[in-house]
């Protein structure tokens, strides 16, 4: 069976790349940069609109470094540190701090290119999550919550996070956080990254909601509807697990 020869245009392009190696690196790094920023935008959109919209809407934990940042913020609240009004700022700071040792792992265990564009992704998430504060994003949060509640938010957030991670993986980088750990383990074990992320994120989610139950504040949903912190924590775990399953499915579907 004869192999199909590459087109003339493709042969010329390959020849140009071969004779100008700097052009190959420019295209590679330029594409990776653009896709890292796009990945960060999608993730930040999911966080701001569906996971932690603030206001009268209740957050639920996302897992990963963002979930760990939410867990640390809750831990600070247990010790009397007030974070109201500085929600996005505190989340951004914690998100950056948590990612520092993970980026070091990326440099040492995966590669410089991977680590560099992971940093681009993490910094972009921090910027986007502080920019997305207008009425447009608030109205999206309220509309989805009114028409689908926690289930719709969990599904849409899972799609955003999964798509963000999958785009990053496709261009041999990551969306930061525990995606780095998942990618590292996947690389070493030659298995899909999804299950590793699922296990790590499940642990973070359970920790968050245990702290929520310990905090003990009743949770109000308006119109006189109020639930105990234990009930809210248990239900929060269920919805967060739906989010994680959706994230894992999207990642493994694309990669």
Secondary structure, DSSP 8 states (H G I E B T S, - for coil): -------HHHHHHHHHHHH-HHHHHHHHHHHHHHHHHHHHHHHHHHIIIII---TTS------HHHHHHHHHHHHHHHTT---TT-HHHHHHHHHHHHHHHHHHHHHHHT-HHHHHHHHHHHHHHHHHHHH--SHHHHHHHHHHHHHHHHHHHHHHHHHHHHHHHHHHHHTT---STHHHHHHHHHHHHTS-SHHHHHHHHHHHHHHHHHHHHHH---EE-STT-EE-HHHHHHHHHHHHHHHHHHHHHHHHHH-
